[in-house]
Each structure stands twice: as C-alpha cells, then as structure tokens.
C-alpha cells in the first residue's frame, strides 16, 4: 500500500524555495509549481521562455530539470522521498513532472547537498591553475549518469581547443543577432527578483579576471587571440535524443553534478550559448563528441581562488510567485 501523502504546507514551501535556487539562462526562472491532488507538479512557464535565444525551449526545460532535482534534494533532506512521473501528459505539454512524496529517512549525503542548494551560484571569474583530479571528474560523470544524463569530460587538448572556440563563436553569432542581443539585455540589471544584476558581471578587466561570457560582446578578431590554456575542465552533457524528456533529464543531471561539485569545493559555469546556436551545437556534437549523441549543455568546472571576495547572488522570486496551492 502506498504511503504517499501531501507535503505539509511549511515543508512544501521549503521544497519550492529550494527549487527556486536552481540555475537558469539569464536567471529567467522558467518554472511554475502547483500543489494539487496530493502531488506537487512542475510546469514550464511559457511567459518566461526566451523566444530568440531558446526557441525550442531546450535551455528552459534543462533549467526546470535542475529545479526538479533541487526539489527532490530538499524534500529528501526534510525526511520525504520523491516518486517522479516525468511528462505525464506527453512531452509537448507544459506539465513536466508530477511528484508524490512519502515519509523516509534522509539520505546519507542530505545535509551536504541541502547546504549546496543554498550556497551554489555561478561565478564567472577565472578559475585557478590547479588541475582537477581525474577521480573527482569521474565521480561527477557518475553522479550525472545516476540521474539519467550522459556526461563526457573533454580530455583531448585538440577537442578542448575546438570546444573553447565554439563557445566564442556562439557568443559572437548571438551578439550579431539583434533579437538575441536585445533579449539578453532585457534580462540584465532589471532591479527585480529575476534576471542578472549588473553587480555579478565582471565587466572591467574581463580578460584578466573572467572567462569571456555571454554578457560581454567578443569581437571576431578575438576568436584567434583568446588564451585557451587554462587548467579548468570542460564537460558536455549529452543524450541519444534531442527532445524534452532528454532535456529534463539533462537538467537533473546538471543539478546533481553541480551540487556534488559544490560539496567538493569546485565551481561550475554553464556555457549554454554553445548549444543555443544550431550550427555550433551541431559542430560540438561532431567535432567534440565524435557524433556520439546530441550535445545539450557544455559546462566549465574548476577551482576558485581561495580567499577571493564574495560576489552578490542572483535574486530569486518569492515562493508565493511561483507556487499555486490548489
């Protein structure tokens, strides 16, 4: 007999609060939660889609997958296991997942992952030159796979160079697209509980302090000048299919490896622009993955400098704005 039961409202609110800490492109937070019929539902919010940057909804669904994993981590830490039905109304529906909960002992790593949910953030500043031990990278790959996402570390120097140049190429192509550039700018410095505050972007001295990123225009001439000899690692999340179920699983895998990396002291920076531009995504698939699956997300992983100053965190919408209580 199932022991499934509705989450008490205080627990429900804590779960959704934790889920809102998930990453999303431009901090759009494209999720909507609904408590109904004793379940918690995750919906993709169409009003928060990036129609120029992400017309297929790939990145938005990956973001929702990360929120889905965050929700499971928080529920588990609070003593509730999660049974998830993904795409219960089909892959084209906005309903991405339906979760049932029942009381259960917290997993052994619950406390560490719960803390990681709260402290994880995207730090675009350059990593140190310290290499990441291969066993830690292998562990992150295993963690992502345990949540249904395939992950590959880019180890070959030539493949890494290709991937880095593809990131720069994607950024240059997006910068030349008026619609994409305007859409990006609309989400920067909004002074609202979403979007990217200007304070978190390293605009001055970017060459020395930060990797080139999507909030900085990279001239075409810079494609051949960039110093690509950093010691950080690149990882590709990929899948056999390029469809909403694969995107959702990729988001769960991203969240799982990111939270685990955080507990290990590692920093993660998604490079989603490389998979948002069709021609670059295909080049990443064939030139870096060797045609083995569809590239869904590229991420940079490394060590931040010890004692580096704290950066402001990106804001999140309050629970009451993202949760509907039926």
N, C-alpha and C positions, 0 to 999 in steps of 0.2 A: 504494500500500500504506500502510495506517495505521501511524503511528509511535507510537500510543498505548501507554502503559506505566504501571504503577502508580507512584505517587509514592514515593520513598524515605521511610522512616518519619520521619526527622528533618524532612524537608520537609513531609510530611503533617501532623505535629504543629504546625509553624509556620503552615500554612494554616488549620488548625482553630482554633488560638489566635487568629489574626487575625479569623476569622469570629465568634468569641465576642464581639468588641468591638462588634458591631452593636447598634443600639438596639432596645428592646422595651418595650411597655407595662408599667409597674411593674417593669421590669427582670426580667421573668419568664424570659427566655431560653428561648423555647419550641421549641428545636431539638435534634435528635439527629443525629449524624453516624455513618456506618458505612462502613468501607473493606472492600469485598468485590468479588471477581471483577475485580480490576484497576481498579475505579472507586471514586469517593467519592460516597456517597449522602447526601442531606439529607432528614430526616424531620421532620414536625411531631410534637412530644411532647405527646400528649393529656393527660398528667398536669399539664401547665403551662398548660392553657387557662384562661381567665378566663370561667367559665360565666355569670356575671351581667353583667359588663361587655362581653364579646365572645362572645355565644352562637353566632354564626355562624362564628367563627374568622377573621374578616376581618383584625383587627389582628395576630393571631398569625401569619397567613400573610404579611402585609406585613413583619413582623419577620423571618421566615425568608427572605423575598426579599432583605432588606437583608443578612442573613448570607451568602446565596448570592453576592451581589455582592462583599462583603468577601473571601470566599474566592477569587474569581476575581482580584481585585486583588492579593492576597498571592501567589497562585500565579504570576501574571504577573511580578511583581517578582522572584521567585525563579527565573525562567527556564523557566516551564511555562505553555503556553497551555491554555485550558479549552474543551472542547466540551460543552455542556449540553443534556440532554434533560429538559424540564420535564414533570412529571406523567406519567411513563412508564407508570403503572398506572391512569391516569384521574384526573380532578380530585377525586374523592371519597376517594382513597387518602391515607394519611399520608405516603407517599413523594412528596416534592415535586420532587426533581430528582436526576438521575444525571449525574455529571461524569466525563469522560475527559480525561486530560492527556497532552501530549507536549512534549518539549523545544522551546523557542522563545526568541528574543531578547526581553528585557523591552521593553515599550512605552516610548515616549519620556518619558511622564509617570509611570513606575512608581515612581520613588523618592519623588516628592512625594506621590503617593496612598498609598504604603505608610506614610509618616510620618503622613499624615492619619488613617489607620486607628487608629494608636496614640494620637493626641492629641485626636481628636474626642470631644466629650461634650456633654451637654445642659445649658446654662447658662440657668437660668430668670430670671436677673436682667435688669432693664430694659436695653434697648439705648440707645445714644446717639441724638441727634437728627440725626446725619449721614445724608443720603439715600444710597441705593444707586444708582450709575449704571445707567441703563437697559440699557446694553450688557452689563453683568455679569448682570443678571437674565435677559436674553435668552439669554445663554450657559448659565445654569443650566437654563433651559427646554429648550434644545437637548440638553444632556447627559442630562437625564431621558428625553427622547424617544429618544435613541440607544439607551437600554436598554429601550425598549418601553413607557414610561409617558408619558401625556399630562400636561402641566403648564400651568397658566394663572396668570399674575400678576394679582392683584386690583388694578387700577389706578383704577377709578372710585371716587370718595370715598364715594358712597352705597352701593355694593356692599361696600366695606371696612367701613363702619359696620354694615351688615347682618351681615357675617361675624363681626365682633367681638362683636356682641350675641348671635349664635347660639352662639359659644363659651361666653359667660357663661350662656346659657340651658341649654346642655347640662350645664355644671357644676352649676347649681342643680338640675336634674332628677336628676342622678346622686346629688347629696348627699341628696336626699329619698328615694332608694331605699335601704332598709335593706340589702338583699343586696349592692348595688353598693358602698355605703359600707363595709360590713364586709369585702368582698373587697379593696377598696383598702387599708384599714387593716392587713389581714393581711400585706401586702407592704411595709409601711413599718417601718423600724428593726428588721429581723429578726436582725441580727448574724450573717448567713450570707452566702455569696458570691453572693447574688442579692437581689432586692428593692431598695428605696430607703432608703439610710441617712438618718437624720434630719439629719445634718450637711450634706447637699446641698440641703436645703429652706430657703428664706429665709422663716422664719415671722415674725420680728419686723420691723416696719416694712415690711410687704409692699407697701403702697400706694406707698411711695417707691422701694423697691429692686427690686421684681419685678412682672412682669405677674401678674394673678390666674391661679392654676393649679389643677390638679385635686386637689392635696393640701391645699387651703385651701377651706373652705366659704364660698361667696359668697352673702350674704343676697339675697333677692329685691329688696329696696329698692335694692341696689347696681347693679342692671341699668341703671338710668337715671342713675346718678351717675358711672360709670366714665369716666375721662379717656381718650378714644379717639383723641387727636390725635398719636400717636407717629409718628415718621418711618420706622419699620421697614416691611417689606413683607410681604404675605401671598401665599402661593402655594397653589393647590389641585392636588393630583394626582387625576386622574380617568380614567375609561375608558368605552368604549362599553358594556361589560358589567360587571355586578356579580357576579363569580364568582371561584373560586380562581385560575384562570390570570391573570386581571386583577390580583388582589390580589398574587400573587407578583411579577408584572412591576412593579407599583407599588412594591413593596419594593426591587427592584433599582434602579428609577429614583430612589427616595428616597435610597438609599445613594450612588448616583453623584453626585447633585446636592449632597448633604451633604458628601461628601469633597472635591468640587471647591470648594464654598463655603469649606471649611476652608482649602484651599490659598490662597484669595483673602483670608483673614483675616475671613471672615464667620461668623456664628453662626446656627444653625438650632434652632428649638424646635418639635417636632411638637405639634399641637393635636388629638390623635386623639379626644378626647371629643366633638368636633363631628361625627364620623362614627360614633360608637358608639351614639348615641341615634337611633333610627329616624326620628322626626319631625324632628329637627334635621338629619340627613343629607339628608332629602328637601327641607327648606327651603333648605339650602345648594345643593343641585342646581338648584332652580328660581329661587331669589332671587338667587343669586350667579353661577351658571354659565349661567343662562338656559335650563336644560333640556338643555344640551349635554353629555351624558354623565353617568355616576354619580360623585358625589364619593366618593373613597376615603380621602383624608387632606388635612387643612389644616395648613400649616406657617407659622411666623413666621420671617423672615430679617432680620438686621440686624447692626450693628457693636457689639461690646462696647467698653466704655470702656478706653482704653489705660492700662496700669498697674494695672488692677483686680486685687485679690488672687485667688490661685488658689483654686479650690474643690476639695474632695475628689471623687474619681471614684467612680462606682458600681462595685461589685465585679463580678467575673465568676467563674463556676465554672471549676475547672481542666479542662484538656483531657481528663484521664482520666475525668471525669464525663460528658462529652458525646460522646466518641468511642469507638465499638466497632470493634475490629480483628478481622475475621473470620478 
